Amino acid sequence: MKTRCILAVDDDIHTTRMIKWNLERTGRYEVREVNDSTRVLEAAREFKPDLILLDICMPRVEGVEVAFQIRADAEFQNIPVVFLTALVSEQESVGDGTANGGFHFVAKPARLARLIACIEKGLEQSRCEDRIPAERQSV
């Protein structure tokens, strides 16, 4: 199985370190941490992530704004974004994300199994969208 590259973005260094430690110990992911929301696009250019885990409430630039910056950049617009936030409960974060602008939400604190399931769902949807011809994606 191919190792997937995950960019974990949260202003709390303890959160990103825990995400990195837990995901990397599965042997399925390589994780890069970013603790400054103004550096996400720079880190994405350097790391080329398969998926971005993104906190919503961060100083300087909110996660939602960062997500829209990602979507507006042609280089990154197809990278799945999963919000990892304390703003929703686990019950509220269940679903396919389409009601939330296509973004998935995972409630903090996240159970590892739930986080991995959401990462895999985001990666699978991204692979499916990559196989759809561009003219059909805009319909």
C-alpha contacts under 8 A as a table, 3 or more apart, distances in Angstrom:
res1	aa1	res2	aa2	distance
1	M	28	R	7.26
2	K	28	R	7.01
3	T	27	G	7.23
3	T	28	R	4.80
3	T	29	Y	4.99
3	T	30	E	6.49
4	R	28	R	6.32
4	R	29	Y	4.74
4	R	30	E	6.11
4	R	49	P	7.72
4	R	50	D	6.16
5	C	29	Y	5.80
5	C	30	E	4.87
5	C	31	V	5.90
5	C	32	R	7.72
5	C	47	F	7.83
5	C	48	K	7.43
5	C	49	P	4.76
5	C	50	D	5.17
5	C	51	L	6.80
6	I	29	Y	6.73
6	I	30	E	6.13
6	I	31	V	4.78
6	I	32	R	6.40
6	I	49	P	5.30
6	I	50	D	5.97
6	I	51	L	5.12
6	I	52	I	5.75
6	I	53	L	7.13
7	L	31	V	5.79
7	L	32	R	4.97
7	L	33	E	6.09
7	L	34	V	7.31
7	L	44	A	7.36
7	L	47	F	7.85
7	L	49	P	5.85
7	L	51	L	6.44
7	L	52	I	4.72
7	L	53	L	6.04
8	A	16	T	5.97
8	A	19	I	7.33
8	A	20	K	7.61
8	A	31	V	6.73
8	A	32	R	6.12
8	A	33	E	4.98
8	A	34	V	6.18
8	A	52	I	6.08
8	A	53	L	4.77
8	A	54	L	6.30
9	V	16	T	6.80
9	V	33	E	6.11
9	V	34	V	4.83
9	V	35	N	5.84
9	V	36	D	7.54
9	V	37	S	7.04
9	V	40	V	7.39
9	V	52	I	7.41
9	V	53	L	5.93
9	V	54	L	4.84
9	V	55	D	6.13
10	D	13	I	6.95
10	D	15	T	6.86
10	D	16	T	6.21
10	D	34	V	6.59
10	D	35	N	5.14
10	D	36	D	7.30
10	D	37	S	7.47
10	D	54	L	6.37
10	D	55	D	5.12
10	D	58	M	7.05
11	D	34	V	7.69
11	D	35	N	4.40
11	D	36	D	5.94
11	D	37	S	7.29
11	D	55	D	7.78
11	D	58	M	5.85
11	D	59	P	7.42
12	D	15	T	5.43
12	D	16	T	6.74
12	D	35	N	6.52
13	I	16	T	5.27
13	I	17	R	6.08
13	I	35	N	6.18
14	H	17	R	5.13
14	H	18	M	6.11
15	T	18	M	5.21
15	T	19	I	6.21
16	T	19	I	5.02
16	T	20	K	6.03
16	T	33	E	5.83
16	T	34	V	7.59
16	T	35	N	7.67
17	R	20	K	5.05
17	R	21	W	6.04
17	R	33	E	7.29
18	M	21	W	5.11
18	M	22	N	6.01
19	I	22	N	5.30
19	I	23	L	5.94
20	K	23	L	5.39
20	K	24	E	5.81
20	K	30	E	7.72
20	K	31	V	5.34
20	K	32	R	7.29
20	K	33	E	7.35
21	W	24	E	5.43
21	W	25	R	6.10
22	N	25	R	5.48
22	N	26	T	7.01
22	N	112	L	7.33
23	L	26	T	5.58
23	L	27	G	7.47
23	L	28	R	7.30
23	L	29	Y	5.88
23	L	30	E	7.56
23	L	31	V	7.36
23	L	116	I	7.88
24	E	27	G	5.42
24	E	28	R	6.64
24	E	29	Y	5.20
24	E	30	E	5.76
24	E	31	V	6.75
25	R	28	R	7.93
26	T	29	Y	7.07
27	G	30	E	7.99
32	R	47	F	7.48
34	V	37	S	7.30
34	V	39	R	7.16
34	V	40	V	6.79
34	V	43	A	7.42
36	D	39	R	5.63
36	D	40	V	7.28
37	S	40	V	5.63
37	S	58	M	6.96
37	S	59	P	7.61
37	S	60	R	7.04
37	S	61	V	5.75
37	S	62	E	7.34
37	S	63	G	7.25
37	S	66	V	7.14
38	T	41	L	7.67
38	T	60	R	7.26
38	T	61	V	6.43
39	R	42	E	5.29
39	R	43	A	6.08
40	V	43	A	5.11
40	V	44	A	6.03
40	V	66	V	7.52
41	L	44	A	4.93
41	L	45	R	6.17
41	L	70	I	7.06
42	E	45	R	5.22
42	E	46	E	6.41
43	A	46	E	5.07
43	A	47	F	5.84
43	A	48	K	7.95
44	A	47	F	5.13
44	A	48	K	5.17
44	A	49	P	6.14
44	A	76	F	7.93
45	R	48	K	5.64
49	P	52	I	6.74
49	P	79	I	7.51
50	D	79	I	6.14
50	D	80	P	7.30
50	D	123	L	7.18
51	L	79	I	5.60
51	L	80	P	5.01
51	L	81	V	6.01
51	L	82	V	7.64
51	L	119	I	7.40
51	L	122	G	7.48
51	L	123	L	6.85
52	I	79	I	7.18
52	I	80	P	6.33
52	I	81	V	4.84
52	I	82	V	6.22
53	L	81	V	6.00
53	L	82	V	4.89
53	L	83	F	5.83
53	L	84	L	6.30
54	L	63	G	6.18
54	L	67	A	7.97
54	L	81	V	6.89
54	L	82	V	6.06
54	L	83	F	4.74
54	L	84	L	5.63
54	L	85	T	7.98
55	D	58	M	6.86
55	D	63	G	5.62
55	D	83	F	5.62
55	D	84	L	4.95
55	D	85	T	5.41
56	I	62	E	5.77
56	I	63	G	4.00
56	I	64	V	5.94
56	I	83	F	6.52
56	I	84	L	7.08
56	I	85	T	5.91
57	C	62	E	5.61
57	C	63	G	6.23
57	C	85	T	7.49
58	M	61	V	6.31
58	M	62	E	5.14
58	M	63	G	6.52
59	P	62	E	6.58
61	V	65	E	6.61
61	V	66	V	6.81
62	E	65	E	5.44
62	E	66	V	6.46
63	G	66	V	4.92
63	G	67	A	6.11
63	G	83	F	7.87
64	V	67	A	5.03
64	V	68	F	6.39
65	E	68	F	5.14
65	E	69	Q	6.25
66	V	69	Q	4.95
66	V	70	I	6.22
67	A	70	I	5.04
67	A	71	R	6.26
67	A	81	V	6.99
68	F	71	R	4.95
68	F	72	A	6.03
69	Q	72	A	5.06
69	Q	73	D	6.34
70	I	73	D	5.36
70	I	76	F	5.63
70	I	77	Q	5.71
71	R	74	A	7.37
71	R	76	F	6.46
71	R	77	Q	4.06
71	R	78	N	7.25
72	A	76	F	7.91
72	A	77	Q	6.22
73	D	76	F	5.51
73	D	77	Q	5.65
74	A	77	Q	5.36
75	E	78	N	7.87
76	F	79	I	5.41
78	N	126	S	6.90
79	I	126	S	7.09
80	P	103	F	7.73
80	P	122	G	5.74
80	P	123	L	6.77
80	P	126	S	6.42
81	V	103	F	6.13
81	V	104	H	7.09
81	V	122	G	7.56
82	V	103	F	5.97
82	V	104	H	4.87
82	V	105	F	5.77
82	V	106	V	7.18
82	V	118	C	7.61
82	V	119	I	7.31
82	V	122	G	7.46
83	F	103	F	7.05
83	F	104	H	6.09
83	F	105	F	4.69
83	F	106	V	6.10
84	L	105	F	5.97
84	L	106	V	4.82
84	L	107	A	5.91
84	L	108	K	6.30
84	L	110	A	7.87
85	T	88	V	6.51
85	T	105	F	7.18
85	T	106	V	6.35
85	T	107	A	5.21
85	T	108	K	5.27
86	A	89	S	7.11
86	A	107	A	5.53
86	A	108	K	4.72
86	A	109	P	7.17
87	L	107	A	7.29
88	V	92	E	5.84
88	V	93	S	6.38
88	V	105	F	7.81
88	V	106	V	7.76
88	V	107	A	5.57
88	V	108	K	7.94
89	S	92	E	5.14
89	S	93	S	6.32
89	S	107	A	5.44
89	S	108	K	7.77
90	E	93	S	5.16
90	E	94	V	6.65
90	E	106	V	6.89
90	E	107	A	5.07
90	E	108	K	7.89
91	Q	94	V	5.64
93	S	104	H	7.41
93	S	105	F	5.07
93	S	106	V	5.47
93	S	107	A	6.22
94	V	105	F	7.68
94	V	106	V	7.86
95	G	104	H	7.86
96	D	99	A	7.76
96	D	102	G	7.96
96	D	104	H	6.69
97	G	100	N	5.32
97	G	101	G	7.13
97	G	102	G	5.12
97	G	103	F	5.07
97	G	104	H	4.37
97	G	105	F	6.90
98	T	101	G	5.73
98	T	102	G	4.12
98	T	103	F	6.60
98	T	104	H	7.69
99	A	102	G	6.54
100	N	103	F	5.59
100	N	104	H	7.22
104	H	118	C	7.24
104	H	122	G	7.61
106	V	110	A	6.58
106	V	114	R	7.60
106	V	115	L	6.69
106	V	118	C	7.43
107	A	110	A	5.63
110	A	114	R	6.71
110	A	115	L	6.19
111	R	114	R	5.33
111	R	115	L	6.23
112	L	115	L	5.05
112	L	116	I	6.09
113	A	116	I	5.24
113	A	117	A	6.09
114	R	117	A	5.08
114	R	118	C	6.20
115	L	118	C	5.24
115	L	119	I	6.16
116	I	119	I	4.98
116	I	120	E	6.05
117	A	120	E	5.19
117	A	121	K	6.10
118	C	121	K	5.01
118	C	122	G	6.14
119	I	122	G	5.16
119	I	123	L	6.16
120	E	123	L	5.01
120	E	124	E	6.00
121	K	124	E	5.12
121	K	125	Q	6.14
122	G	125	Q	5.22
122	G	126	S	6.16
123	L	126	S	5.05
123	L	127	R	6.27
124	E	127	R	5.07
124	E	128	C	6.26
125	Q	128	C	5.05
125	Q	129	E	6.16
126	S	129	E	5.13
126	S	130	D	6.18
127	R	130	D	5.09
127	R	131	R	6.60
128	C	131	R	5.29
128	C	132	I	6.72
129	E	132	I	5.21
129	E	137	Q	7.48
130	D	133	P	7.67
132	I	136	R	6.50
132	I	137	Q	6.47
133	P	136	R	5.51
133	P	137	Q	6.60
134	A	137	Q	5.15
134	A	138	S	6.92
135	E	138	S	5.93
135	E	139	V	7.24
136	R	139	V	5.45
